[in-house]
Amino acid sequence: MAERNRRTVRDLRRGNRARVLQRLYFDGPLSRQELGPVTGLSSGSISNVVAELSAEGLLEEAGVVDSDGGRPRTLLRVAPDGGLLVGIDIGETRVRVELFDLSLTELARTERLLAQHGYDVERIVAHVRTGVADVLRDAGADPRRLLGIGIGVPGIIERDGPEGPDGTRGAVVHGQTIGWRAVPFEQLLREAVDVPPEVPLFIDNGAKTLGQAEMWFGGGRGAGAAAIALIGSGVGACVDHGDILDEDRTSLALEWGHTTVQLRGRRCRCGSIGCLEAYAGAEALRERWREAGGPLPEDADDETALAALLAAAYPGRRGTPDPVALALLDETAECLGAALADLVNLFLPERILIGGWAGLLLGPRLLPEIRRYANEYALRHAAARTTIEMGRLGPDAVTVGAATLPLADFLTRGGSRPEPGGSGTPSRTAFEAVRERHRTPVN
C-alpha cells in the first residue's frame, strides 16, 4: 500500500509539472500569478513546480511586467536549451533530418536524395543513421541531451510489432505504395542509429506529423476540427479534433490518397484503380503530362516535372498558356476538390489546410478552382462552415511535426527525461494522459 501511495504522489507531481510546462510552452511567457488560474494549481504548488523546473534548466525568466499597484511580475518561459529534438521526414524524394532546440528553432539539417535508389529499406536506415550523426556533429551537440527522435513515414503504422532482441516491441510500417510490407522500422533504426539507448524513437504517418505541426504552430491553431492534406509524390491526410491541450483531442491519419475519384480510372501505384493519388500526386502528374506530350526529359524527377507543367500552363505575361497543361491541371483541381468535399461531408472540419511540397506548388495556382469544386461536391451547410487554405509552415512542416512527437511526450511527462533501459516507444500517444492529470490536481 505504501508503495502504491508513493507511486500516486509521484504521478500527481509529474502531472503538476506537465500542466505548468504545457501552459508555458503554448501560451507563455506567463507569470506565476497567471499560471494559477490556467493550471488549476495553488500558488504554493506553482512555486514548488517552478522552482523544480528552473533548477533543472527547463524554465527561464523572460522579462518583467508591471502589476496594478503591486510589485512587478516576472515572466517565465520554457528554456530553449533545455533539451534537443530530432525530426526526420522520410519523404518521396528525400530524407530530411533536422536538429531542434526546445523552441523548435533549427540548429542543423541535412538531406539525402532518394531518386536513384527509391525506398530501399537498408539505404533509408543508413540515411537516417548518417543524418542523425551529421546534425549532431554540425551543431556540436551532445547526444545525451536528446529528448527523442521523431520520424514521419508514408503508410500505416502498427504500434506493437514483433519483439526485438531487447524484449521491446517497436513500430512496424506497412507502406504498400513504396513496397514496404511489415517493415520493423523502429527495430532497424534502434539497431543502427548511434544514440544513447534511452533516447526514444517516435514513428508516425507523415501526414499526421504535418497535421500536428499545423495544429500547434500553423494554420490549424485554434481550430476545433481541421483536416490537413499532404500532397507530394503521393497523397495523404489527417483529421484533428480538439484544441492542443484538450483532454479529448484526437488525431487520425487517413489513406485519403487511395479513396476513389474515378470509376474504372487510372491505375494507382497502390495497385487499385481510380485513386485520388493517381490523379493528384506529383508522380502521377508527371506521367500524365508525359502521356499528353509534355516536353520532359526521360529522367525528369517529380519536382522537375511539376515545375515544367506549371510553367507550361502559366508562362507569364509574354508566353502562351499550353491548353493541354491547363486542362490537366483543371482535372487535378476537380479531383482534389471532390476529395476534399468527402472530408467536409465525413468530418465537418472548420478548416482544411493544403500542404506537402507539391501542394505548396499547386495551391497558389489551383486554390480558387479547388474551392469551387469542393463547394460543388460537398453538402452546402457543411461546406459553408469550412474554409480551405494553404498550410503555413512550408516544406519543412513534416520534419517540424516529427520533432513534435518527442516534444509532446516530454511535455506530457512533465519534463522528466527518459531513463536508461526504458522502452524506446511510449505506451501512449501524445497527450493521451492529459485526462488523468485533469481529474486529480494536487494543490
QUIZIQUI-V778002 format. One record per residue. N is the residue number from 0. RES is the residue in one letter. SS is DSSP state (h for helix, s for strand, l for the rest). PSI is psi in whole degrees, 0 to 359 (none if undefined). BURIAL is 1 if it has 24 or more other ideal C-beta (glycine too) atoms within 12 Angstrom, else 0. Layout:
# QUIZIQUI-V778002
n: {N	N}
res: {RES	RES}
ss: {SS	SS}
psi: {PSI	PSI}
burial: {BURIAL	BURIAL}
This chain:
# QUIZIQUI-V778002
n: {0	1	2	3	4	5	6	7	8	9	10	11	12	13	14	15	16	17	18	19	20	21	22	23	24	25	26	27	28	29	30	31	32	33	34	35	36	37	38	39	40	41	42	43	44	45	46	47	48	49	50	51	52	53	54	55	56	57	58	59	60	61	62	63	64	65	66	67	68	69	70	71	72	73	74	75	76	77	78	79	80	81	82	83	84	85	86	87	88	89	90	91	92	93	94	95	96	97	98	99	100	101	102	103	104	105	106	107	108	109	110	111	112	113	114	115	116	117	118	119	120	121	122	123	124	125	126	127	128	129	130	131	132	133	134	135	136	137	138	139	140	141	142	143	144	145	146	147	148	149	150	151	152	153	154	155	156	157	158	159	160	161	162	163	164	165	166	167	168	169	170	171	172	173	174	175	176	177	178	179	180	181	182	183	184	185	186	187	188	189	190	191	192	193	194	195	196	197	198	199	200	201	202	203	204	205	206	207	208	209	210	211	212	213	214	215	216	217	218	219	220	221	222	223	224	225	226	227	228	229	230	231	232	233	234	235	236	237	238	239	240	241	242	243	244	245	246	247	248	249	250	251	252	253	254	255	256	257	258	259	260	261	262	263	264	265	266	267	268	269	270	271	272	273	274	275	276	277	278	279	280	281	282	283	284	285	286	287	288	289	290	291	292	293	294	295	296	297	298	299	300	301	302	303	304	305	306	307	308	309	310	311	312	313	314	315	316	317	318	319	320	321	322	323	324	325	326	327	328	329	330	331	332	333	334	335	336	337	338	339	340	341	342	343	344	345	346	347	348	349	350	351	352	353	354	355	356	357	358	359	360	361	362	363	364	365	366	367	368	369	370	371	372	373	374	375	376	377	378	379	380	381	382	383	384	385	386	387	388	389	390	391	392	393	394	395	396	397	398	399	400	401	402	403	404	405	406	407	408	409	410	411	412	413	414	415	416	417	418	419	420	421	422	423	424	425	426	427	428	429	430	431	432	433	434	435	436	437	438	439	440	441	442}
res: {M	A	E	R	N	R	R	T	V	R	D	L	R	R	G	N	R	A	R	V	L	Q	R	L	Y	F	D	G	P	L	S	R	Q	E	L	G	P	V	T	G	L	S	S	G	S	I	S	N	V	V	A	E	L	S	A	E	G	L	L	E	E	A	G	V	V	D	S	D	G	G	R	P	R	T	L	L	R	V	A	P	D	G	G	L	L	V	G	I	D	I	G	E	T	R	V	R	V	E	L	F	D	L	S	L	T	E	L	A	R	T	E	R	L	L	A	Q	H	G	Y	D	V	E	R	I	V	A	H	V	R	T	G	V	A	D	V	L	R	D	A	G	A	D	P	R	R	L	L	G	I	G	I	G	V	P	G	I	I	E	R	D	G	P	E	G	P	D	G	T	R	G	A	V	V	H	G	Q	T	I	G	W	R	A	V	P	F	E	Q	L	L	R	E	A	V	D	V	P	P	E	V	P	L	F	I	D	N	G	A	K	T	L	G	Q	A	E	M	W	F	G	G	G	R	G	A	G	A	A	A	I	A	L	I	G	S	G	V	G	A	C	V	D	H	G	D	I	L	D	E	D	R	T	S	L	A	L	E	W	G	H	T	T	V	Q	L	R	G	R	R	C	R	C	G	S	I	G	C	L	E	A	Y	A	G	A	E	A	L	R	E	R	W	R	E	A	G	G	P	L	P	E	D	A	D	D	E	T	A	L	A	A	L	L	A	A	A	Y	P	G	R	R	G	T	P	D	P	V	A	L	A	L	L	D	E	T	A	E	C	L	G	A	A	L	A	D	L	V	N	L	F	L	P	E	R	I	L	I	G	G	W	A	G	L	L	L	G	P	R	L	L	P	E	I	R	R	Y	A	N	E	Y	A	L	R	H	A	A	A	R	T	T	I	E	M	G	R	L	G	P	D	A	V	T	V	G	A	A	T	L	P	L	A	D	F	L	T	R	G	G	S	R	P	E	P	G	G	S	G	T	P	S	R	T	A	F	E	A	V	R	E	R	H	R	T	P	V	N}
ss: {l	h	h	h	h	h	h	h	h	h	h	h	h	h	h	h	h	h	h	h	h	h	h	h	h	h	h	l	l	s	s	h	h	h	h	h	h	h	h	l	l	l	h	h	h	h	h	h	h	h	h	h	h	h	h	l	l	l	s	s	s	s	s	s	s	l	l	l	l	l	l	l	s	s	s	s	s	s	l	h	h	h	l	s	s	s	s	s	s	s	l	l	l	s	s	s	s	s	s	s	s	l	l	l	l	s	s	s	s	s	s	s	s	l	l	l	l	l	l	l	h	h	h	h	h	h	h	h	h	h	h	h	h	h	h	h	h	h	l	l	l	l	h	h	h	s	s	s	s	s	s	s	s	l	l	s	s	s	l	l	l	l	s	l	l	l	l	l	s	l	l	s	s	s	s	h	h	h	l	s	s	s	s	l	h	h	h	h	h	h	h	h	l	l	l	l	l	l	l	l	s	s	s	s	s	h	h	h	h	h	h	h	h	h	h	h	h	l	l	l	l	l	l	l	s	s	s	s	s	s	s	l	l	l	s	s	s	s	s	s	s	l	l	l	l	l	l	l	l	s	s	s	s	s	l	h	h	h	l	s	l	l	l	l	l	l	s	l	l	l	l	l	s	l	s	l	h	h	h	h	l	h	h	h	h	h	h	h	h	h	h	l	l	l	l	l	l	l	l	l	l	h	h	h	h	h	h	h	h	h	h	h	h	l	l	l	l	l	l	l	l	l	h	h	h	h	h	h	h	h	h	h	h	h	h	h	h	h	h	h	h	h	h	h	h	h	h	l	l	l	s	s	s	s	s	l	h	h	h	h	h	h	h	h	h	h	h	h	h	h	h	h	h	h	h	h	h	l	l	h	h	h	h	h	l	l	s	s	s	s	l	l	l	h	h	h	h	h	h	h	h	h	h	h	h	h	h	h	h	h	h	h	l	l	l	l	l	l	l	l	l	l	l	l	l	l	l	l	l	l	l	l	l	h	h	h	h	h	h	l	l	l	l}
psi: {318	319	321	318	321	319	321	314	319	318	320	325	317	323	320	317	319	319	312	313	314	316	318	325	314	333	356	173	149	154	168	322	324	333	329	301	325	342	342	14	154	164	325	317	320	314	316	315	316	319	317	309	325	319	331	1	17	342	152	161	145	36	180	140	148	148	148	100	358	193	150	148	135	130	146	152	165	131	123	326	21	353	172	148	144	131	136	131	110	87	184	334	344	162	120	128	129	144	133	156	187	339	5	32	130	131	330	157	159	156	148	122	147	357	318	322	357	223	35	121	314	321	322	319	320	321	317	316	309	327	316	316	321	314	325	318	314	327	357	38	144	119	336	347	357	131	347	166	124	140	126	128	157	150	188	134	124	123	319	84	192	152	132	181	331	5	358	160	132	175	139	138	128	98	84	321	343	8	18	120	107	53	120	70	318	318	317	318	320	323	336	321	131	81	162	145	338	350	118	151	140	115	129	168	138	322	327	322	321	315	318	321	315	324	325	315	353	220	347	354	126	353	138	329	135	148	134	123	132	115	111	221	324	186	135	178	163	159	129	133	128	153	165	315	17	129	339	15	137	151	128	122	137	138	60	327	346	27	152	128	352	114	138	41	204	151	129	159	348	347	342	182	148	14	151	318	331	353	327	346	150	325	317	321	322	314	321	321	321	317	329	1	12	140	92	138	150	327	18	132	178	319	317	317	318	321	320	320	314	322	325	322	328	77	357	183	325	351	171	121	139	117	328	317	319	318	320	317	328	319	321	317	321	317	316	318	317	319	324	326	324	318	321	311	326	321	351	52	151	324	147	131	138	122	197	153	320	323	323	333	317	322	310	332	322	351	316	319	322	315	316	313	322	319	327	326	339	161	138	313	317	317	326	336	10	132	145	118	173	147	156	356	359	192	346	8	322	320	316	316	322	320	334	342	305	330	315	318	319	315	321	326	10	27	4	143	156	144	144	135	357	164	141	343	123	149	344	151	167	133	11	335	358	323	316	319	325	335	328	69	149	124	none}
burial: {0	0	0	0	0	0	0	0	0	0	1	1	1	1	1	1	1	1	1	1	1	1	1	1	1	1	1	1	1	1	1	1	1	1	1	1	0	0	1	0	1	0	0	0	1	1	0	0	1	1	0	0	1	1	0	0	0	1	1	1	0	0	0	0	0	0	0	0	0	0	0	0	0	1	1	1	1	1	1	1	0	1	1	1	1	1	1	1	1	1	1	1	1	1	1	1	1	1	1	1	1	1	1	1	0	1	1	1	1	1	1	1	0	1	0	0	0	1	1	0	1	0	0	1	1	0	1	1	1	1	1	1	1	1	1	1	0	0	1	0	1	0	1	0	1	1	1	1	1	1	1	1	1	1	1	1	1	1	1	0	1	0	0	1	0	0	0	1	0	1	1	1	1	1	1	1	1	1	0	1	0	0	1	1	1	1	1	1	1	1	1	1	1	0	1	1	1	1	1	1	1	1	1	1	1	1	1	1	1	1	1	1	1	1	1	1	1	1	1	1	1	0	1	1	1	1	1	1	1	1	1	1	1	1	1	1	1	1	1	1	1	1	1	1	1	0	0	0	1	1	1	1	1	1	1	1	1	1	1	1	1	1	0	0	0	1	0	1	1	1	0	1	0	1	1	1	1	1	1	1	1	1	1	1	1	1	1	1	1	1	0	1	0	1	0	1	0	0	0	0	1	1	1	1	1	1	1	1	1	1	0	1	1	0	0	0	0	0	0	0	0	0	0	0	1	1	0	1	1	1	1	1	1	1	1	1	1	1	1	1	1	1	1	1	1	0	1	1	1	1	1	1	1	1	1	1	1	1	1	1	1	1	1	0	1	1	1	0	1	1	1	0	1	1	1	0	1	1	0	0	0	1	1	0	0	1	1	1	1	1	1	1	1	1	1	1	1	1	1	1	1	1	1	1	1	1	1	1	1	1	1	1	1	1	1	1	1	1	0	0	0	0	1	1	1	1	0	0	1	1	1	0	1	1	0	0	1	0	0	0	1	1	0}
